[in-house]
């Protein structure tokens, strides 16, 4: 009777999603996502297909959903979506593959106590995603004096963006800032100390210097702005001022380090997906580089996720990362991950049944290197 009960309980926990890694088991949603990812990978591998090469998974790490859907309708190859084509795609794709597929330092397990994600590694990521060592890609608005991987210099002014957020734009900005404050309050209550005090202890300086480290400091500088082509938007919003960039990067690096140490000690306070999503959003708030901040923040997020054996974030579905409250953004991150995995599961089923047609289902296509 006891033996039968144990078998039944084992089957129950397996069905309930307890097949995931032990570090995820107290985070049921992350656990279920990992289980589904492992299942899809294994199913595709039986068909000699690497999940990382399936279009819906690989393309959406870089390409926004609207552009991706338009390209699928037009039959446009992914490498031709963004100008200068195909260089922009090739440099990003080559860079992201070097980060995640080679044996370099960035590919080592960040749960190993000798490895972390700090300002130097984030700079190296930005360089890898913007330059192949010969060619570089930067958008037309970039500061030409800064090279890939170089942080903003203190003398850079007016680093921000035009956005159309309607007549209540101030409340939208306030909510984005407030959500970071709510996250800070909750996290510091869970760990039992303030990040500012930890920064003073590890780097020196006054506590006032670091008290606002979590907050985006988005400031509205114009009630309207014009991009020079007659296209008017509602407001221009500045990111964190350039002289504060390196202080904020120190804060972000220490936040990452503290949370990784908590996972190493099996005492995490954040689910891995929540941890990775907040790091990505925080890096966007800082906006430390002249170009490639989006793709760099996504690479940092993916570096965290892949070390927990979780899927890459579908960046193409997560474009509104600055002016969205973190609570809404985190829920959207989970939803988009789950939707992406549902599509990939359908692709695996069609491939297994030999019903996949490349022309009709470009999202299931295996992209060439």
FENTA-V867234 format. One line per field, one symbol per residue. burial: I if it has 16 or more other C-alpha atoms within 10 Angstrom, else O. A space follows every 50 residues. Layout:
# FENTA-V867234
burial = ???
This chain:
# FENTA-V867234
burial = OOOOOOOOOOOOOOOOIIOIOOIIIOOOIIIIIIIIIOOIIIIIOOOOIO IIIIIIIIIIIIIIIOOIOOIIOOOOOIIOIOOOOOIIIIIIIIIIIIII OOOOOIIIIIIOOOOIIIIOIIIIIIIIIIIIOOOIIIOOOOOOOOIIII IIIOOOOOIIOIIOOOOOIOOIIOIIIIIIIOIIOOIOOOOOOIIIIIIO OOOOOOIOOIOIIIIIIIIIOOOOIOOOOOOOIIIIIIIIIIOIIIIIII IIIIIIIIIIIIIOOOOIOOIIIIIIIIIIIIIIIIIIIIIIIIIIIIII IIIIIIOIIIIIIIIIIIOOIIIIIIOOIIOOIIOIIIOIIOOIIOIIIO IOOOOIOOOOOIIIIIIOO
